[in-house]
């Protein structure tokens, strides 16, 4: 094999690793800063704030006495408080023996229960806060679809198009469109439209209503490519238009969807239009477990193409309160979907291959970064929510496990014994490592 054939693969690997390290570093930094700042506010002294593990590459000590450092292995981080045995926590009995009452109060072991609880809980909560800030900012930046539905930007399509930017859509095929933010009514409206290659659009333009012709409102165009999908692996790009499947011409996204879902995983031959050039791509749909409105899951065949209407709707900036609430709901939806998916995997309702490990997350990081800054930032918010939720699981060595210990202490009036903590932490570490190995095996062996 010639060296030149490895350059694109090597470059892609570097891009994937870089995107993964950046995403993980941001999320870990926010998580650990939550522990750090709340611990500091509550009187617990943070000795070390580290991004990464292993040999220290750079460090400095601030005026408060905390050592800030970057370490060689950028796959995590930690805050070490006074009296901790190591970066994973735990009491350093020898160090605690020589401390005065005031110094002992500044350790995790000697701090009151409320301070320890707040410090531990702050990590996941800061992850959720980061996600809410990002989602809110995105909703403010992108805006919401204005009413009435107005053409903001026309997509490039291989079809005759008489719509113009600024046209207000009064009716499509004689039917008035519902509010764009009403998904149920909009879906019913789309299903009621004739699936003709050319439709008549009634638009308000320059103060009068006119009728113009245009392509089917939901053409088979890829507005986004899902990461780690059949379409992505086959080299499809946003903006590609599918002209035919196995030689049969199509003009509606629903036609593409029906052919993919009915393929039973058989390879499809797609004819693609891209910027005036016609390409041929073969790809094999993959089984995907998707959540349903009743919180169940259903298996479909998918190729990983996200569609859209034939134009970008004009938008308007929402109020801050509306955007903030949308951001909070987005975090809640991710948490609910994650818990539902995990439960369905445990019960065997869906495949355990839905659980990704570090390789899968790294590949997704690279894919999202390749689709643009906005997509990558959105992915960071999604991953931050997932990391915060995972850390709240009641497993020793995770934040949630420590919170369970504190709850026990609050009820019983005393903390668990050192022996019990050692045993439980060993069990928790085994569970976490086992889960990591299982997820890694999914990355390597799942289709």
C-alpha positions in Angstrom: 0.0 0.0 0.0 1.3 3.4 -0.9 1.7 6.1 1.7 -0.4 8.5 -0.2 -3.4 6.3 0.2 -3.2 6.6 3.9 -3.1 10.4 4.0 -6.9 11.0 3.8 -7.5 8.4 6.4 -4.8 9.7 8.7 -6.2 13.3 8.2 -9.7 12.1 9.0 -8.5 10.3 12.1 -6.7 13.4 13.4 -9.8 15.5 12.7 -11.9 13.0 14.7 -9.5 12.9 17.6 -9.2 16.7 17.7 -13.0 17.2 17.6 -13.4 14.5 20.4 -10.7 16.1 22.6 -12.2 19.6 22.1 -15.7 18.4 22.9 -14.7 16.4 25.9 -12.4 19.1 27.3 -15.1 21.7 27.2 -17.6 19.3 29.0 -15.0 18.1 31.6 -13.8 21.7 32.3 -17.4 22.9 33.0 -18.2 19.8 35.1 -15.0 20.1 37.2 -15.4 23.9 37.5 -18.8 23.2 39.0 -17.2 21.1 41.7 -14.4 23.6 42.1 -16.4 26.8 42.4 -19.1 25.5 44.7 -16.6 23.7 46.9 -14.6 27.0 47.2 -17.8 29.0 47.9 -18.8 26.5 50.6 -15.4 26.6 52.3 -13.7 23.5 50.9 -10.2 24.2 49.7 -9.4 23.0 46.1 -5.7 22.1 45.9 -5.6 21.1 42.3 -7.7 21.7 39.2 -6.5 19.5 36.3 -7.6 19.1 32.7 -6.2 15.7 31.7 -4.4 13.0 33.6 -0.8 11.8 33.7 2.3 13.9 33.5 1.8 17.6 33.9 2.6 19.7 30.8 1.9 23.1 32.3 0.8 24.4 35.7 0.5 27.6 37.7 -0.7 28.3 41.2 -3.1 31.2 41.7 -3.2 33.7 44.6 -5.8 31.5 46.4 -3.3 28.6 46.5 -5.0 26.3 43.9 -2.8 24.7 41.3 -4.2 24.8 37.8 -2.7 22.4 35.4 -2.9 20.7 31.9 -1.8 17.1 31.8 -0.7 14.8 29.0 -3.8 12.6 28.6 -6.7 14.9 27.6 -9.5 12.4 28.3 -10.9 13.8 31.5 -10.0 15.9 34.5 -10.4 16.3 38.2 -10.5 18.6 41.2 -8.5 17.5 44.2 -9.6 19.0 47.5 -7.6 19.3 50.7 -7.6 16.0 52.5 -8.4 13.9 49.4 -6.3 10.8 49.0 -6.0 11.3 45.2 -7.8 12.7 42.2 -10.6 10.2 42.6 -11.4 11.5 46.1 -11.4 9.4 49.2 -9.9 10.5 52.6 -6.2 10.8 53.2 -6.1 9.7 56.8 -2.5 10.7 57.4 -3.0 14.2 56.0 -6.2 14.7 58.0 -4.5 13.8 61.3 -2.3 16.8 61.5 -4.9 19.4 60.6 -6.5 21.9 63.0 -10.3 22.1 63.4 -10.3 25.1 61.0 -8.1 23.3 58.4 -10.2 20.2 58.7 -13.3 22.2 58.0 -11.7 23.1 54.6 -11.5 19.4 53.6 -14.2 17.3 52.0 -14.1 14.9 54.9 -14.5 17.7 57.5 -17.0 19.9 55.7 -20.7 19.9 56.8 -23.0 17.6 54.9 -24.7 20.4 53.0 -21.3 21.7 51.6 -20.2 18.2 50.5 -23.6 17.6 48.8 -23.6 20.9 47.0 -20.0 20.4 45.8 -20.7 17.0 44.4 -24.0 17.9 42.8 -22.6 21.0 41.2 -20.6 19.0 38.5 -23.7 17.5 36.8 -25.7 20.6 37.3 -23.1 22.7 35.6 -23.2 20.3 32.7 -27.0 20.8 32.4 -26.5 24.6 32.7 -23.9 24.5 29.8 -26.4 22.6 27.7 -29.2 25.1 28.5 -27.0 28.1 27.7 -26.0 26.6 24.3 -29.5 25.5 23.3 -31.0 28.9 24.4 -28.3 30.7 22.4 -28.9 28.5 19.3 -32.7 29.1 19.5 -32.1 32.9 19.8 -29.6 32.8 16.9 -31.6 30.6 14.6 -34.9 32.2 15.5 -38.3 30.7 15.0 -40.3 30.3 11.8 -42.2 33.5 11.2 -45.9 33.6 10.6 -47.2 33.6 8.0 -44.9 31.0 6.4 -42.5 33.0 4.2 -39.7 32.0 1.8 -36.4 33.0 3.5 -33.9 31.2 1.2 -34.5 28.9 -1.8 -32.7 25.6 -1.9 -30.8 24.6 -5.0 -32.9 21.9 -6.7 -32.7 20.3 -10.2 -36.3 21.5 -10.9 -38.2 24.5 -12.3 -38.9 26.9 -9.5 -41.1 30.0 -9.6 -41.1 30.9 -5.9 -39.1 33.9 -4.8 -37.5 35.0 -1.6 -40.0 37.0 0.4 -43.1 35.2 -0.9 -45.7 34.5 1.8 -47.3 31.1 1.4 -51.0 31.5 1.3 -51.9 28.0 0.1 -50.3 24.9 -1.4 -52.4 23.0 -3.9 -55.3 25.0 -2.7 -54.8 24.1 1.0 -53.8 26.8 3.6 -50.8 25.6 5.6 -51.2 25.5 9.4 -48.8 27.1 11.9 -45.3 25.8 11.4 -44.8 25.2 15.1 -47.7 22.8 15.3 -46.1 19.5 14.3 -49.3 17.4 14.4 -51.3 19.8 12.2 -48.4 20.3 9.9 -47.9 16.5 9.4 -51.6 16.1 8.7 -51.4 18.9 6.2 -48.4 17.4 4.4 -50.1 14.0 4.2 -53.2 15.6 2.6 -51.2 17.2 -0.2 -51.2 15.5 -3.6 -47.8 13.9 -4.1 -47.4 15.5 -7.6 -44.0 16.4 -9.0 -45.2 20.0 -9.6 -47.5 21.8 -7.2 -49.4 25.2 -7.5 -48.4 27.7 -4.7 -50.6 30.7 -3.9 -48.3 33.4 -2.6 -48.6 37.0 -1.5 -46.0 39.0 -3.4 -45.8 42.8 -3.7 -49.1 43.3 -2.1 -51.1 40.9 -4.3 -51.9 37.2 -4.4 -50.6 35.2 -7.4 -50.2 31.5 -8.3 -46.9 30.1 -9.2 -45.5 26.6 -9.8 -42.8 24.8 -7.9 -41.5 21.3 -7.0 -43.2 19.1 -4.4 -43.0 20.9 -1.1 -40.9 18.1 0.6 -38.4 17.1 -2.1 -35.9 14.2 -1.6 -33.1 16.6 -0.5 -30.5 16.0 2.3 -30.5 19.0 4.5 -28.4 17.2 7.0 -26.4 13.9 7.1 -26.7 11.9 10.4 -23.3 11.1 12.0 -22.2 7.5 11.7 -24.9 6.7 9.1 -25.0 4.8 5.9 -25.4 8.0 4.0 -22.4 9.5 5.7 -20.3 6.4 5.0 -21.3 6.5 1.4 -20.1 10.1 1.0 -23.5 11.9 0.7 -23.4 15.6 1.6 -25.9 18.2 2.7 -27.6 19.6 -0.3 -27.6 16.3 -2.3 -30.8 15.6 -4.1 -31.9 12.0 -4.7 -33.1 11.6 -8.3 -33.8 7.9 -8.4 -33.6 4.6 -6.4 -32.7 1.4 -8.2 -33.5 3.2 -11.4 -37.0 4.5 -10.4 -37.3 8.3 -10.4 -38.6 10.0 -7.2 -39.5 13.6 -6.5 -40.8 13.4 -2.8 -38.9 12.6 0.4 -41.7 10.3 1.4 -41.0 8.1 -1.6 -37.3 7.9 -0.5 -38.5 7.0 3.0 -40.8 4.3 1.8 -38.2 2.7 -0.4 -35.6 2.7 2.4 -38.0 1.3 5.1 -39.2 -1.4 2.7 -35.7 -2.4 1.7 -35.3 -4.8 4.7 -31.6 -3.8 4.6 -30.9 -4.6 1.0 -28.4 -2.3 -0.8 -30.0 0.5 -2.8 -28.5 2.2 -5.9 -29.1 5.9 -5.6 -28.7 8.5 -8.3 -27.6 11.8 -6.7 -27.7 15.4 -8.0 -25.0 17.6 -6.6 -24.4 21.1 -7.8 -25.4 20.2 -11.4 -23.5 16.9 -11.4 -25.1 13.5 -11.3 -23.5 10.9 -9.2 -24.2 7.3 -8.3 -24.0 5.9 -4.8 -24.7 2.5 -3.4 -25.6 2.3 0.3 -27.2 -0.2 2.6 -29.9 0.9 5.1 -29.3 0.1 8.7 -31.6 -1.0 11.5 -32.3 1.8 13.9 -34.4 1.8 17.1 -36.4 5.1 17.3 -38.4 6.4 20.3 -42.2 6.7 19.8 -44.6 9.2 21.4 -45.6 6.6 24.0 -42.0 6.2 25.1 -41.7 2.8 23.4 -39.2 2.1 20.6 -39.8 0.9 17.1 -37.2 -0.5 14.6 -36.9 1.0 11.2 -34.4 0.9 8.3 -32.7 4.2 7.8 -29.9 5.7 5.7 -29.3 8.8 7.8 -30.7 11.6 5.7 -32.6 14.5 7.3 -35.0 16.2 4.9 -36.7 19.6 4.7 -39.1 21.7 2.7 -38.0 23.1 -0.6 -37.0 26.5 0.9 -35.6 27.8 4.2 -38.4 29.6 6.0 -37.9 33.2 7.1 -37.4 33.4 10.9 -37.8 35.9 13.6 -36.0 36.2 17.0 -37.9 34.7 19.9 -38.1 36.4 23.3 -35.5 35.4 25.8 -38.0 33.6 28.0 -39.3 31.5 25.1 -35.8 30.6 24.0 -34.8 29.7 27.5 -37.8 27.5 28.0 -37.0 25.8 24.7 -33.5 25.2 26.0 -34.7 23.7 29.2 -37.2 21.5 27.4 -34.4 20.3 25.0 -32.3 19.2 28.0 -35.3 17.4 29.5 -36.1 15.7 26.3 -32.5 14.4 26.0 -32.6 13.1 29.5 -36.0 11.4 29.1 -34.9 9.8 25.8 -31.6 8.6 27.3 -33.3 7.0 30.3 -36.0 5.5 28.1 -33.4 4.1 25.7 -31.3 2.6 28.5 -34.4 1.0 30.1 -35.4 -0.6 26.8 -31.9 -1.9 26.3 -31.9 -3.4 29.8 -35.3 -5.1 29.2 -34.2 -6.3 25.8 -36.8 -4.3 23.9 -34.1 -2.7 21.7 -30.6 -3.7 20.7 -27.7 -3.0 23.1 -25.8 -1.8 20.0 -27.6 1.6 20.6 -25.0 2.2 23.4 -21.9 3.9 22.0 -18.5 3.9 23.5 -15.5 6.2 23.2 -14.9 5.3 19.6 -18.5 5.9 18.6 -18.6 9.2 20.4 -15.3 10.3 18.8 -16.6 9.4 15.3 -19.8 11.4 16.0 -17.6 14.3 17.2 -15.7 14.3 14.0 -18.8 14.0 11.8 -20.6 16.9 13.6 -17.5 19.1 13.4 -17.3 18.4 9.7 -20.9 19.6 9.3 -20.0 23.1 10.7 -19.5 25.0 13.9 -23.2 25.2 14.8 -23.7 21.4 14.5 -20.5 20.8 16.6 -21.6 23.2 19.3 -25.1 21.6 19.4 -23.4 18.2 19.8 -21.4 19.5 22.7 -24.6 20.5 24.4 -26.2 17.1 23.8 -23.1 15.3 25.1 -22.9 17.6 28.1 -26.4 16.6 29.1 -25.6 12.9 28.7 -22.4 13.3 30.8 -24.3 15.2 33.5 -27.0 12.5 33.6 -24.5 9.6 33.6 -22.7 11.2 36.6 -26.0 11.2 38.6 -26.5 7.5 38.3 -26.3 6.0 41.9 -23.1 4.1 41.2 -20.2 4.5 43.7 -17.2 6.4 42.1 -19.8 8.5 40.2 -21.2 11.8 41.7 -24.6 10.0 42.1 -23.0 7.4 44.2 -21.5 10.0 46.6 -24.9 11.7 46.8 -26.4 8.3 47.9 -23.8 8.1 50.6 -24.7 11.6 51.8 -28.4 10.7 51.8 -27.6 7.7 54.0 -25.6 10.0 56.3 -28.5 12.5 56.5 -30.9 9.7 57.5 -28.7 7.7 59.8 -26.8 10.5 61.3 -23.4 9.0 60.4 -21.5 8.3 57.2 -20.9 4.7 55.9 -17.8 3.1 57.5 -14.5 3.3 55.7 -14.6 -0.5 55.0 -18.1 -0.3 53.5 -17.0 2.7 51.3 -13.9 0.8 50.1 -16.1 -2.2 49.1 -18.8 -0.2 47.5 -16.2 2.0 45.6 -14.6 -1.2 44.3 -17.9 -2.5 43.1 -18.8 0.8 41.5 -15.4 0.9 39.7 -15.9 -2.6 38.4 -19.4 -1.7 37.1 -18.1 1.5 35.4 -15.1 -0.3 33.8 -17.4 -3.2 32.7 -19.8 -0.7 31.1 -16.9 1.0 29.3 -15.6 -2.3 28.0 -19.1 -3.3 26.9 -19.6 0.0 25.1 -16.2 -0.3 23.5 -17.1 -3.7 22.2 -20.2 -2.2 20.6 -18.1 0.3 18.8 -15.9 -2.5 17.4 -18.4 -5.2 16.6 -21.9 -3.7 16.2 -22.9 -3.0 12.5 
